[in-house]
Amino acid sequence: MKLFSTKKASPLVTFEEAIFQGLPPDNGLYMPESIPVLSSEFWDKVEGMSIQKIAFEITKAFFKDDLSDDVIQQIIDEAITFDAPLAKLNESLFCLELFHGSSMAFKDFGARFMASIMSYFLRKSDQKLNILVATSGDTGGAVAQGFYNKANISVTILYPKGKVSEIQEKQLTTLGGNISALEVDGTFDDCQALVKQAFLDLDLKSKFGLASANSINIARLIPQSFYYVYAYSRLKGLGKDIVFSVPSGNFGNLTAGLIAQKMRMPVKTFIAATNVNKVVPSFIESGEYLPISPSISTISNAMDVGNPSNFPRMESIFNNDINQFRSSIKGCYFTDGETKDGIKELKEKFDYLACPHTAIAYLGLKKYSTENSGSIGVFLSTAHFAKFLPDMEKVLGYTPQIPKRLSDLIGLEKSSSEIKASYDEFKEYLLQNLI
Ligand SMILES: *Cc1c(COP(=O)(O)O)cnc(C)c1O
């Protein structure tokens, strides 16, 4: 299968090319020429399938011209090493827990899959690759864990000094091996600008293989459809319509849900639940797309996005037709005050601890359910609450117990190099350290 650019001004490419290029030259986003429909036999039998089996079938539907069954199986075995359990809160309310991977956020699905598939293509051609990534928190951890120990790949992660949580920093700075962390004396935007400049530096590009691992890479998007189908498979037997509420920032997660729907997964509707960076909910209401710049800081900070990068992909899926958009996605947004009340309510009503992002998805579903009844609601939990401990403590009034995996991490010693937000200093570092 070939991929096109949503701006339609770049040539078609193969999956391999799209994965290593990241962005097409016209600055659009790569999308598969067609989204494969899974067979009715698949949908008939899906109830008994493991998430790994579902992942295999979906990957095969996209990559069957590019990868053999054996290679696809290898990639799934390597990448999907954890489950996505559905926590049942009551007869019609479920939380899809996407935080059981190595960095305890849903970004593990995309990052691990991308790492495995890149590593396969590199082994085949015996090339070396350097991944450069700027992170404001969760992306870096998932990328670090996903690429850890992958042959022929070196990863450099830039993060803003003092602006990521302690657990997030430890996730970036304690692996060692092929993962290096750079602590930048500046903001997340500075980190992103440094990485962008490196990708435009012809001198660096002539010396090293460089690639990005950010969320617009198509190899991160496809594996996020696995868990929607998995959730559907576990709820199908109840015989009711299913509504998915997705806490959204760059809208990769929700776009993956739309892809699953295109593959013929039955869904009543998606709920795009955001914080006050409500660009997409406002677009659904008014038909006008108005980015927010700079984005507004909130306690659901992984969703502080003022110009969602996957918006063009959603437009492409809906053929640029606002009515199609509106019939598939309902929008809603919540303030920090409402988010905190949501966290408290989940704890009090259901004895369930959820991170701020997850609480927003819950609130989206609750709002929808007051006007619509009779369906099963699934809200996606995008991270473990312990990754946002200081805010959780403030809201709950006590310190919840955190998983041993995370408390052990706090005890490890951090290893990172500190640089100023200066391109000269960054480039010097890269010239010395890239492979
Ligand atoms: C990245 C992230 C989101 C937003 O996901 P998108 O795919 O960018 O919409 C939500 N919650 C958490 C915890 C995240 O890390």
The ligand as an SDF file (V2000), in Angstrom:
LIG
                    3D

 15 15  0  0  0  0  0  0  0  0999 V2000
   -0.3230   12.5210   24.7030 C   0  0  0  0  0  0  0  0  0  0  0  0
   -1.3690   12.4130   25.7390 C   0  0  0  0  0  0  0  0  0  0  0  0
   -2.7160   12.7310   25.4840 C   0  0  0  0  0  0  0  0  0  0  0  0
   -3.1730   13.2990   24.1720 C   0  0  0  0  0  0  0  0  0  0  0  0
   -3.1620   12.3660   23.1430 O   0  0  0  0  0  0  0  0  0  0  0  0
   -3.3040   12.8380   21.6170 P   0  0  0  0  0  0  0  0  0  0  0  0
   -3.1430   11.6150   20.8060 O   0  0  0  0  0  0  0  0  0  0  0  0
   -2.1910   13.8380   21.3980 O   0  0  0  0  0  0  0  0  0  0  0  0
   -4.6350   13.4800   21.4710 O   0  0  0  0  0  0  0  0  0  0  0  0
   -3.6470   12.5140   26.4880 C   0  0  0  0  0  0  0  0  0  0  0  0
   -3.2830   12.0460   27.6880 N   0  0  0  0  0  0  0  0  0  0  0  0
   -1.9940   11.7370   27.9840 C   0  0  0  0  0  0  0  0  0  0  0  0
   -1.6580   11.2520   29.3570 C   0  0  0  0  0  0  0  0  0  0  0  0
   -0.9910   11.9070   27.0280 C   0  0  0  0  0  0  0  0  0  0  0  0
    0.2800   11.5980   27.3290 O   0  0  0  0  0  0  0  0  0  0  0  0
  1  2  1  0
  2  3  1  0
  2 14  2  0
  3  4  1  0
  3 10  2  0
  4  5  1  0
  5  6  1  0
  6  7  2  0
  6  8  1  0
  6  9  1  0
 10 11  1  0
 11 12  2  0
 12 13  1  0
 12 14  1  0
 14 15  1  0
M  END
$$$$
